[in-house]
Structure formats: C-alpha cells, structure tokens
C-alpha cells in the first residue's frame, strides 16, 4: 500500500435557524463555533480521526470523530461520534459523555461541524443521503445528552451538503447551519421564532458568482452573522491552484424576523478568503490559508461609526512556515483569536493565539504546538476557544486516530499544554473459543460472510498495538520440529508473533520492536526462509532488514515477551516489501529508499543461504517499467525456479514484477547479469501493485491498487495474464467483481485465489477455470463499512498452513483466523 494525496476543497451554502423550543440558560456563555473543516473536503468528507472539529461551551470541550478520511483516502470503519470533556482536578480533562451518530451510518460525515451553547448541541452530517446533508440537535438533561431533532434543508438536492458549518446564536435565539453546494453559488435560510411561530427567509450573497461556495464557513455574534464564500478552490497535493477564485465574506444583520446583508467583505489583492470565518468583539476575520504562497493569513474587517465595513489589516504568523495554511481554522477565545495552521512543520501542525493591543492592532501572543505521532498530525485542523483555555484538534495524529490538545493560560498570561484528550478506548472485542459458523443469513459475530467461518479474532490492541497502531502485512511459519503454526503480523511500530496452532485460542507470544532509531510507519512486510523471518519497513528511516530466528518461539513460556533481532542487514535504509524464493535462498527487496543501495527502487538481491549473514548479491531493474524516471521501480514480485510451460526458461530463476505501470518479467538466475525477459502494459493502468502465479505457472493474477479510486474500473479488478510464453505475456481477462473496494494482496493455493480487498475483506475465488474466476466465499473484516475504494480493512492474508486455516490482517481491526468450508487442500 502506498500513500496517495488527494485534492481537498470547501463547498458552501448556509442555513440560519432558530430551533423551536430550544434555548440555553441565560447565564450560559455564548459560544459561536466557526469553521471546523478538515484537510479532506474534495467531496465534503471529514477526517476519520478524533479532533476533526471542536467546540467549547463554559468549562466543557466537545470534539468530534467523523469516522472517515477522504484525503488519504481511508473509508470509514465506524460511524461518527462526538465526545464531551470536562476538567476534573488532578485527573485533568476527562470524558464525561460520548454521543454516537443517531443514524449509525458510515460515511455521512457526522461531526464535520459542531456548535454548542449551554444545553444545546448541533452536529453536522453533510454527506448523509447522497450529500444532501443533515444536522442533528441534541439536548442536555442533567449530565445526559439526548437526540432531539434531525434538521434538513428544504427541497434538498444531492450535493447540498447541509451541515458543513454550524453555529448557534446567543441564548439559542437563532442558529447557523451550512448547506454547502446548494444552488448555483449557495444560499442562506434564516429562521426566527416569534409569536407568529417559525418564520424563514432565503438569503443569497450579493454578486456571489456561480460556485461561490457561499456558506463554507459561518459565525455569529449578537444579531450578526458572518458567512464565508471562498469559491471552488482546491489544494492539489497541498499546492495552491493556479487561478483560485477570490474569496468573500458577507455580513448579515437580524432585526426581529428580518435579515439583511449589510456588508460584502473582499480582501485586498483578490486572495482566496472565507475558508474560515469568525466574529469576535465586533470585528470580522476571514481565514486565507493560501495567502503568501500558502503560508497563510487572516484578514480583519471592522465597521466605522457610520456602519461602513472595510478591511483594517492582515495578520500573519510572526515566523511563517512554508505551506503552513495559517488561517485554515479560526475561533474566538475570550477576546483572543485562535488560528489553526495545520501545515506547519510538514503537517505536524500548530495553532497561534492572537491578541489585540490597546491600539486595536492584533499581534501574536503565542504558538501552541505539541508532539503528534504518525506521518501528519494536522494539528490546527480545528480550533476552539474558551475563557482562559483553548482546544486544538490534531485528527491525523497517532496514524489518523486523532488527538485533541488542551492549552491553558495562567494568571500571568503564559500559555502551556494542560492535557491531551481522546475518546475512551473502543473497538471490536476479541472472539475466541469454539469456531463460529457463517450463518444462513450471511453473518457471524457481526461480520458479513459467505462460506467462510470465523475461527477466532484478536483486535490489534491484544497483539501489541497501542492506540493509533494499525496492523499491516502478515505471513506464516510452520515449525518443522513441532508442526505448530504461527502468524507473523506487521504493525506500524513492530512485529507481532502469535501461536495459532489452537486456532480458536491464539496466543500472542511477543513483539519485535522496529529497528532502534527507525520511525513508526504504515508499511511493514516480511517473508520466511530457513526458519527465519526477514522484515523490512517503508518510509521508516534507517530501518534496514531485521532477521529473527523463529525457532525461538518454541521457548516462550510467559508471553508476551519482547524479542530482539538475531541479525541485521543495513545495505539499504527503508524498503516497501521483501520477496523470498525459498527454493533458491535469495531475497528480492523492492521499493528501496532512504539511503544505501536502493537499486532505484527495483530488485535489491540478497543471498540468504546463511540466514544470519545475508549478503548483497546485486540489483535488477527493467528501465521500461516503473513510473516515469524511476528506472524500473518495482512494488512487489514473485520469484520462482521456473517450472512452467515455457521450455526456454525451464530451471531458470524468474521474477514476475508488479512495477507500477506494467507487469515485468525478468531472469535473475545470474545475479551478476540479470536480464529483462518482457514487460506488458494493460488498459486503464493506475498502479500495478502485486500478483501471484497459478500453481502450474501458466497464469499470473495481477491486482492494480488504484484503478478503483481513479475510475478506471467499475469494481474490484483482477488482471488475468496468460504467461505460457514468458517473452509475450497476454492479458486474457479483466475480471471485475460486483464490489467497489480496492484490492491489495492476493495469493493462490490449489484452485483457490485468496484476495485481501481492503474494506471488503477476504474474497475467495475458484480458478479451476483459470480465465473465469468464480466467487467461492468471503469474510468482510470491516463490519458495517460500505465497500468503497480506499485504504482500510484487510491488508493481506496467508492461506498456506497445512491445517487449512487462513490468517488475515485487517488494518484497524487486527488478526483474523478463518476457515473456508469444504476446502480440498493439499498439504
């Protein structure tokens, strides 16, 4: 699996409303939650992680976890939720309530935006119902929050994305709910309750062009509402578009049940603005994260004594960071302004606290930063302010699980980090004991299935994974002395060893940490040779290849234990995967990077015949494969001593390479002089990822990881190659499943092909007719999630145990032990 960044944009329309019968106590402080968007709005989708949106009311912090991440893209693996925290003395900030999405629907964006005041909470779900959108109103009674009403835009159409931004007016007398995408340029519905009942009027921004995204951000203060209209800009791989539309803000005033536009705010220079918006102390602030070559800025506007609004300044960070996107999120904080800058320090992120001086000019008071774990923390993606404290969301932290950071200001005015917060631990429960059969209704223990039974399941947290630590690749080993079966499971921060001999009661034996000095990473892959496992990691710094003697697993008496490696190979730094030909005793490391002999990302050949003393044997690359300029980059491969139908290569060592853009075949018998045999392209190529030979070596089954995401296929596609003539491979079938999930890894045993297809889980096909695969069973490892393209769910599987048990890794879930019914397997 490789990371692929996507565009993100904000859309907009907005609805102002008064919810009938809802009002907060008069003593409750008024908090207007403004923009709570994320780095993933290409289709209105929020981040998966905790911290995607935040709001504060009184001494409570509200943080959402929408449950999907379109920027990666990572399909959701749970419905959205909102979590409430309160300061509790020495215990810091503790969770006092969890509010699940009433719909229970995956991928509706529940939690993309929040607004809270007193006993009223409004949560946006802009992707619900074909992105028509919705907003859910909750009321507090005592310490409990209860669902009260679902709100929808009148005459809603797909793409309105109602609920993308929300705010509640002082005392609950009116509110603001965004419906991005409504109409040509966006519109606003203002609802006010009076003695005559609930009245409404539709508003539009003056001179708002088509696709203005009017309402992408909203804020209220007193009887004023500020609406942002940033236009249809997108950030393509975090770079500014060539000609973004100038952004605008609109100020409306309420007088009884009437609303009127009183100002149109356009920053000097025609820069994109209005992605975030806040009213604070009578001033209007519009965020412009693309200003100053994406360093970002915030534009200030104020009205003079005559009521005429004009720009009064531009605020930038004191020490601007490249691509910081300063201004991506805004919130008021008791006379201060909190500004999110999630791109700071290569997307680790930060937030800035601004304060107005006696002269009315705003300046930076402090920068709020903290340590985030993972590739990109996006700290500052959401911000919220209270009296003397602020909450900053980092939904990318801990590998997309997300964290919220709470900062407090002391009596002397100094800010410091007070706590980090996240939801109470949750996740799937383990399933052990007796094997559970897939029922006639196609479920077992809450998982969808067909012809595949659940033997056991261990969640990631029970096999060495902490919060935010997902699992990746998996392989197996059978002890030749005892016949015991073991799973070798990659995690983002190490490798787990699990005894699965008693398959209904797996035993987690212990952990081999990543190489000292290396970085936790998404990719950890391993293979086995001569009772040793060889482990590599991609994008992990100076990791190299770990060598571990698997016979040590026999001696574990008090599991789990921490292991150390038995040998280390440091001729390269990081690598995407490792391929081993157990017949020859050679390994082929692919996707090398980060230092050492990377072989250009192609085959880095290693002699393993003395397992604890691996030695470099050479490089092989076919320059006609791989992405442009890569010189033959190879993503995965299968290498065999050839025994197929092409007599010209009988007994030769041949590698079948998934090389990004093509299928490549090479002769690596002579390590000093490896030679390409052939390469072949195919229609709608997106990313040639991995494949496996039929047992007679006549066919090669190849998956393309990205064709489902790019629209190159209508469903999960497997490319069936006839390789009877190695010099001329022929694509004989594009087998397309009635399922939209992306495919990742596949293996073949006998007449069955076992595919790990991300959110659709394990899919098994009968290939006794090699060119016409037939579904033979499945087990969906991500319960409840729609089978959409993207990177979540089953990473890989290992179907080669003599017992017939199949071990499957599923990224956010953990380890599954499964059994195909009536499987005729040859030991």
Order of alpha helices (4+ residues) and beta strands (2+ residues): beta-beta-beta-beta-beta-beta-beta-alpha-beta-beta-beta-beta-beta-beta-beta-beta-beta-beta-beta-beta-beta-beta-alpha-beta-beta-beta-beta-alpha-beta-beta-beta-beta-alpha-beta-beta-beta-beta-beta-beta-beta-beta-beta-beta-beta-beta-beta-beta-beta-beta-beta-beta-beta-beta-beta-beta-beta-beta-beta-beta-alpha-beta-beta-beta-beta-beta-beta-beta-beta-beta
